[in-house]
Amino acid sequence: MRITSGTFKSRIIKAPGGIRPTLDNVRKAIFDILGGSVEGGKILDLFSGSGALGLEALSRGAGSCVFVDNSRSSVKAIKENLEALAPQAGAEVIYADSLAAIRKLSAEGARFDFIFLDPPYYKEFAKKSLSLLADCDILTETGVVVIEHSKHDPLPDLSWGLKLLRTARYGDTLVSFYCKGQIK
């Protein structure tokens, strides 16, 4: 896997075994849809895996990124990727369950402009995460939630105060974009 654009374009990303990383073409498409709006933004990368989505955001000028994963091998890979790419300050890696991390970040008053989720397929994590994100209110008013999920695991158009902006399909993978306000 490689970073598709920005400061770290073409740099290799390490991925731990046992994960389903977001493919380069899907990542590129996500950021093409978001355009330059990630510049300066605060990013939360849940179910991070290799950290590819957050790293891509940092490469494209995001101001900061919090990576969250409950796998030691994923956390290790994310830290190694950050070290190799040497991004600006503002990257934090949290070893925790993503749903628990949402609650903790909410209790701390954290707010994010973009929240990326790439949870394991077929386990209802996408739906549970959407519900919890609405309850915990860690998305800014103009923020966007981007969820990668299986075409066999559809998500609702309106979910606990978050509305579906669009869904893009890449083979068996769907990427759904949610907001509570207007996109920046």
Stockholm file with secondary structure:
# STOCKHOLM 1.0

chainA/1-184         MRITSGTFKSRIIKAPGGIRPTLDNVRKAIFDILGGSVEGGKILDLFSGSGALGLEALSRGAGSCVFVDNSRSSVKAIKENLEALAPQAGAEVIYADSLAAIRKLSAEGARFDFIFLDPPYYKEFAKKSLSLLADCDILTETGVVVIEHSKHDPLPDLSWGLKLLRTARYGDTLVSFYCKGQIK
#=GR chainA/1-184 SS CBCCSSTTTTCBCCCCTTCCCCCHHHHHHHHHHHGGGGTTCEEEEESCTTCHHHHHHHHTTCSEEEEEESCHHHHHHHHHHHHHHCCCSCEEEEESCHHHHHHHHHHTTCCEEEEEECCCTTSSHHHHHHHHHHHHTCEEEEEEEEEEEETTSCCCSEETTEEEEEEEEETTEEEEEEESSCCC
#=GC SS_cons         CBCCSSTTTTCBCCCCTTCCCCCHHHHHHHHHHHGGGGTTCEEEEESCTTCHHHHHHHHTTCSEEEEEESCHHHHHHHHHHHHHHCCCSCEEEEESCHHHHHHHHHHTTCCEEEEEECCCTTSSHHHHHHHHHHHHTCEEEEEEEEEEEETTSCCCSEETTEEEEEEEEETTEEEEEEESSCCC
//
